[in-house]
Amino acid sequence: MGELSARQQAIIDFIKRYQNEKGYPPAIREIGDAVGLMSSSTVHGHLARLEKKGLIKRNPSTARTIELTDTQENSGAFFANDSGKVLYFVIEDDGMIKSQIKKGDTVLVRPGNVANGEIALVSLYGRKMVRRLYKDGKQMLLESEVKTERSIFTTEATVIGKVIGVYSWINDGAI
């Protein structure tokens, strides 16, 4: 994979932080502003090298499609379309299996508020997960549908948005 330059590490760190805070990846100009690069072509060059090293995937035809592939600190594939109106998240556990959301599925998420009892994409200590959400002031209950997994009471979670759809992939290719 190769060593990262200080600037490349700053870019990766900024993308992670931005995604955790906003729920979608930053635009090229936002990356440049954050790491002190005036030229968008220089940012593109750094992103190309990060992609070559296997740390990100991107779609150059849109401004906000950057997928972090470094899974040590980034749970699941996470990326956004360029409008920022719908996010996509690949599920990494079976915590919502009773709602027909299982490991490997892709959920569509509308950023913003989530009402009590709805299924939400949340970020907790850098880990993104889909859980049923209940709020009481700052206190949140993140509820799994698996009996062996405890409910999480927290004030630390960031609500990214409401799950509005699920896409299941056929894994074995058989028809």
PyMOL commands that set and color helices and strands:
alter all, ss='L'
color gray80, all
select helices_A, chain A and resi 6-22+28-35+40-52+97-99
alter helices_A, ss='H'
color red, helices_A
select strands_A, chain A and resi 56-58+66-68+78-80+87-90+106-111+119-124+127-136+139-143+152-154+158-167
alter strands_A, ss='S'
color yellow, strands_A
deselect
rebuild
show_as cartoon
